[in-house]
Amino acid sequence: MRCLFFFLALLYFIPNYAQKRCDYDVEVNDSIGTLKTTKEFLMYERKFGNNESYVFFSLSNDNGTPVLNFQLVHKNSDFIKAYCIDAKTKLYLQLENGKIVTLLHPNIENCGSFMRNDERNVRILSANFLFMKNNYEDLKSSPVVSMRVKYTTETVDYIIKKEMQSELLNQFSRPQYYFIDYLHCVEN
């Protein structure tokens, strides 16, 4: 009897451990269509002196199309250079298994927004990237170890940590497993 109980408990907890619960910031279903967007997730954090950089991801399902929402935030008391994106912009994710997943940006030019907050400069760039069908499944099985964004004028690499204790959010996370944990939230 104990073996049966243990086996049933194991079958219940293994799928729950493999994928996180889906928490949505947006859930709209109306005559125009459907939109679901997960909560933002801090993928990258870098603080050095008064220079801070953050990359946030969220996932959306826009009328059946999965979309990666990308947000880059820079804070500094000095001048902050603008990163721009256009139709040639691509986001590359290198997986632990050696494969590289390419995401494409639609044909919208964007250089983000600039503001001054508490005597600091803040620059925010938001963009959406589309998944390609040929390597979508790889994201669900292998952790992401690095990310490369090909902006309009330059290419920037971001190392994705296996585990991160965020100074900004004061919370623990596992960014490398983001797609393994949450990609199922935007699938049909």
Backbone hydrogen bonds in HBPLUS format (Angstrom, degrees):
<---DONOR---> <-ACCEPTOR-->    atom                        ^
c    i                          cat <-CA-CA->   ^        H-A-AA   ^      H-
h    n   atom  resd res      DA  || num        DHA   H-A  angle D-A-AA Bond
n    s   type  num  typ     dist DA aas  dist angle  dist       angle   num
A0005-PHE N   A0001-MET O   2.99 MM   4  6.29 162.4  2.03 153.0 157.4     1
A0006-PHE N   A0002-ARG O   2.86 MM   4  6.07 164.2  1.89 153.2 157.7     2
A0007-PHE N   A0003-CYS O   2.88 MM   4  6.01 159.7  1.92 147.6 153.3     3
A0008-LEU N   A0004-LEU O   2.96 MM   4  6.17 162.4  1.99 151.8 156.0     4
A0009-ALA N   A0005-PHE O   2.94 MM   4  6.13 159.3  1.98 149.9 156.0     5
A0010-LEU N   A0006-PHE O   2.90 MM   4  6.07 153.7  1.97 146.7 154.2     6
A0011-LEU N   A0007-PHE O   2.96 MM   4  6.24 157.1  2.02 148.3 154.1     7
A0012-TYR N   A0008-LEU O   3.05 MM   4  6.27 142.8  2.19 141.4 151.2     8
A0013-PHE N   A0009-ALA O   3.00 MM   4  6.21 160.4  2.04 153.1 157.3     9
A0014-ILE N   A0010-LEU O   3.08 MM   4  6.02 157.3  2.14 154.0 157.6    10
A0017-TYR N   A0013-PHE O   2.92 MM   4  6.01 141.6  2.07 148.2 158.0    11
A0018-ALA N   A0014-ILE O   3.16 MM   4  6.33 148.9  2.26 148.6 156.5    12
A0020-LYS N   A0181-ASP O   3.18 MM 161  5.06 148.6  2.29 117.7 127.1    13
A0039-LYS N   A0023-ASP O   3.22 MM  16  6.29 141.9  2.37 154.4 149.1    14
A0025-ASP N   A0037-THR O   2.76 MM  12  5.75 149.6  1.85 153.0 163.3    15
A0026-VAL N   A0037-THR O   3.31 MM  11  5.02 165.9  2.33 136.7 139.2    16
A0037-THR N   A0026-VAL O   2.90 MM  11  5.02 155.0  1.96 142.0 143.4    17
A0028-VAL N   A0035-LEU O   2.79 MM   7  5.12 165.5  1.81 154.7 159.7    18
A0035-LEU N   A0028-VAL O   2.85 MM   7  5.12 151.8  1.93 148.1 151.2    19
A0030-ASP N   A0033-GLY O   2.97 MM   3  5.47 166.6  1.99 160.1 158.8    20
A0063-ASN N   A0034-THR O   2.90 MM  29  5.04 149.6  1.99 143.5 151.8    21
A0036-LYS N   A0061-ASN O   3.13 MM  25  5.21 148.3  2.23 130.8 140.5    22
A0061-ASN N   A0036-LYS O   2.78 MM  25  5.21 145.3  1.90 147.4 157.1    23
A0038-THR N   A0059-LEU O   2.80 MM  21  5.39 160.5  1.84 159.5 165.4    24
A0041-PHE N   A0057-PHE O   2.72 MM  16  5.20 145.5  1.84 152.1 163.8    25
A0057-PHE N   A0041-PHE O   2.86 MM  16  5.20 160.1  1.90 148.3 153.5    26
A0043-MET N   A0055-VAL O   2.80 MM  12  5.55 155.3  1.86 155.3 163.5    27
A0044-TYR N   A0055-VAL O   3.30 MM  11  4.97 153.0  2.38 137.4 137.7    28
A0055-VAL N   A0044-TYR O   2.99 MM  11  4.97 152.8  2.06 136.5 137.0    29
A0046-ARG N   A0053-SER O   2.87 MM   7  5.13 149.6  1.96 156.6 157.5    30
A0053-SER N   A0046-ARG O   2.83 MM   7  5.13 153.7  1.89 151.1 158.2    31
A0048-PHE N   A0051-ASN O   2.90 MM   3  5.33 165.9  1.92 159.4 164.1    32
A0051-ASN N   A0048-PHE O   3.01 MM   3  5.33 161.4  2.04 131.6 133.5    33
A0052-GLU N   A0075-LYS O   2.86 MM  23  5.04 161.2  1.90 154.6 156.7    34
A0075-LYS N   A0052-GLU O   2.90 MM  23  5.04 156.4  1.95 143.5 146.9    35
A0054-TYR N   A0073-VAL O   2.86 MM  19  5.10 148.8  1.96 149.3 156.8    36
A0073-VAL N   A0054-TYR O   2.88 MM  19  5.10 166.1  1.90 150.7 153.9    37
A0056-PHE N   A0071-GLN O   2.85 MM  15  5.08 161.6  1.88 148.6 154.8    38
A0071-GLN N   A0056-PHE O   2.96 MM  15  5.08 145.4  2.08 152.5 153.1    39
A0058-SER N   A0069-ASN O   3.04 MM  11  5.06 135.3  2.25 137.9 144.8    40
A0069-ASN N   A0058-SER O   2.75 MM  11  5.06 172.2  1.75 161.7 160.8    41
A0060-SER N   A0067-VAL O   2.86 MM   7  5.02 160.6  1.90 150.3 154.0    42
A0067-VAL N   A0060-SER O   2.81 MM   7  5.02 154.1  1.87 145.7 148.0    43
A0062-ASP N   A0065-THR O   2.94 MM   3  5.10 161.8  1.98 144.5 139.8    44
A0065-THR N   A0062-ASP O   3.17 MM   3  5.10 162.4  2.20 104.7 110.0    45
A0068-LEU N   A0129-PHE O   2.88 MM  61  5.08 171.3  1.89 157.0 157.9    46
A0129-PHE N   A0068-LEU O   2.79 MM  61  5.08 156.3  1.84 148.8 156.8    47
A0070-PHE N   A0127-ALA O   2.76 MM  57  5.18 175.8  1.76 167.2 167.8    48
A0127-ALA N   A0070-PHE O   2.84 MM  57  5.18 157.6  1.89 152.9 156.4    49
A0072-LEU N   A0125-LEU O   2.79 MM  53  5.09 162.8  1.82 152.8 157.8    50
A0125-LEU N   A0072-LEU O   2.88 MM  53  5.09 162.1  1.92 150.3 156.2    51
A0074-HIS N   A0123-ARG O   2.92 MM  49  5.21 161.6  1.95 153.8 159.7    52
A0123-ARG N   A0074-HIS O   2.93 MM  49  5.21 159.3  1.98 145.7 152.0    53
A0076-ASN N   A0121-ASN O   2.97 MM  45  5.28 155.0  2.03 146.4 152.6    54
A0121-ASN N   A0076-ASN O   2.66 MM  45  5.28 154.6  1.72 150.1 153.4    55
A0152-THR N   A0084-CYS O   2.84 MM  68  5.43 163.8  1.87 145.7 147.0    56
A0085-ILE N   A0110-ASN O   2.81 MM  25  5.35 157.7  1.86 153.7 161.3    57
A0110-ASN N   A0085-ILE O   2.94 MM  25  5.35 155.3  2.00 149.6 152.4    58
A0089-THR N   A0086-ASP O   3.09 MM   3  5.42 161.8  2.12 113.4 119.3    59
A0150-LYS N   A0090-LYS O   2.92 MM  60  5.34 172.1  1.93 164.6 167.1    60
A0091-LEU N   A0103-LEU O   3.03 MM  12  5.10 165.7  2.05 144.1 148.3    61
A0103-LEU N   A0091-LEU O   2.80 MM  12  5.10 155.6  1.86 152.9 160.7    62
A0092-TYR N   A0148-ARG O   2.73 MM  56  5.00 173.2  1.74 158.5 160.8    63
A0148-ARG N   A0092-TYR O   2.85 MM  56  5.00 159.7  1.89 144.0 150.0    64
A0093-LEU N   A0101-VAL O   2.80 MM   8  5.05 160.7  1.84 149.7 156.4    65
A0101-VAL N   A0093-LEU O   2.82 MM   8  5.05 167.2  1.84 149.6 150.8    66
A0094-GLN N   A0146-SER O   2.89 MM  52  5.26 162.7  1.92 145.7 151.1    67
A0145-VAL N   A0094-GLN O   2.82 MM  51  5.84 162.8  1.85 160.4 166.2    68
A0095-LEU N   A0099-LYS O   2.83 MM   4  5.40 178.9  1.83 172.2 172.5    69
A0098-GLY N   A0095-LEU O   2.99 MM   3  5.43 159.5  2.04 117.2 120.0    70
A0096-GLU N   A0143-PRO O   2.76 MM  47  5.50 149.5  1.85 161.5 166.1    71
A0104-LEU N   A0130-LEU O   2.98 MM  26  5.13 152.7  2.05 146.8 147.6    72
A0130-LEU N   A0104-LEU O   2.67 MM  26  5.13 164.5  1.70 153.1 155.6    73
A0108-ILE N   A0106-PRO O   2.69 MM   2  5.73 133.9  1.90 115.6 100.1    74
A0113-SER N   A0124-ILE O   2.77 MM  11  5.35 154.0  1.83 149.6 157.1    75
A0124-ILE N   A0113-SER O   2.92 MM  11  5.35 157.7  1.97 151.3 158.6    76
A0115-MET N   A0122-VAL O   2.85 MM   7  5.28 154.4  1.92 157.2 163.3    77
A0122-VAL N   A0115-MET O   2.80 MM   7  5.28 157.6  1.85 167.0 163.5    78
A0117-ASN N   A0120-ARG O   2.71 MM   3  5.19 164.1  1.74 159.5 162.5    79
A0120-ARG N   A0117-ASN O   2.90 MM   3  5.19 141.3  2.05 108.8 120.9    80
A0139-LEU N   A0136-TYR O   3.25 MM   3  5.76 140.3  2.41 109.5 118.2    81
A0140-LYS N   A0137-GLU O   3.11 MM   3  5.48 143.6  2.25 107.2 116.9    82
A0141-SER N   A0138-ASP O   3.16 MM   3  5.44 160.1  2.20 108.1 114.3    83
A0142-SER N   A0138-ASP O   3.19 MM   4  6.22 139.8  2.36 158.6 166.4    84
A0144-VAL N   A0176-GLN O   2.92 MM  32  4.70 155.6  1.98 134.1 135.6    85
A0160-ILE N   A0145-VAL O   3.07 MM  15  5.15 156.5  2.13 123.6 127.5    86
A0147-MET N   A0158-TYR O   2.80 MM  11  5.07 159.5  1.84 154.2 160.1    87
A0158-TYR N   A0147-MET O   2.69 MM  11  5.07 157.1  1.74 161.0 165.2    88
A0149-VAL N   A0156-VAL O   2.91 MM   7  5.43 164.8  1.93 158.2 160.9    89
A0156-VAL N   A0149-VAL O   2.97 MM   7  5.43 161.4  2.01 150.0 153.4    90
A0151-TYR N   A0154-GLU O   2.79 MM   3  5.30 130.9  2.03 158.1 163.4    91
A0164-MET N   A0173-SER O   2.86 MM   9  5.35 157.2  1.91 154.0 154.4    92
A0173-SER N   A0164-MET O   2.87 MM   9  5.35 147.8  1.97 149.4 159.7    93
A0166-SER N   A0171-GLN O   2.90 MM   5  5.43 156.1  1.96 162.5 154.5    94
A0170-ASN N   A0166-SER O   2.94 MM   4  5.09 124.3  2.26 115.2 128.5    95
A0177-TYR N   A0174-ARG O   3.15 MM   3  5.85 152.0  2.23 120.0 127.0    96
A0178-TYR N   A0175-PRO O   3.10 MM   3  5.22 164.3  2.13 118.2 117.4    97
A0181-ASP N   A0177-TYR O   2.89 MM   4  5.99 157.9  1.93 158.6 164.4    98
A0182-TYR N   A0178-TYR O   2.89 MM   4  5.96 149.6  1.98 150.4 158.9    99
A0183-LEU N   A0179-PHE O   2.99 MM   4  4.88 155.1  2.05 128.9 132.2   100
A0185-CYS N   A0182-TYR O   2.97 MM   3  5.49 155.0  2.03 115.9 123.6   101
A0186-VAL N   A0183-LEU O   3.26 MM   3  5.97 164.2  2.29 118.6 122.1   102
A0187-GLU N   A0184-HIS O   3.45 MM   3  5.30 169.6  2.47 101.7 104.2   103
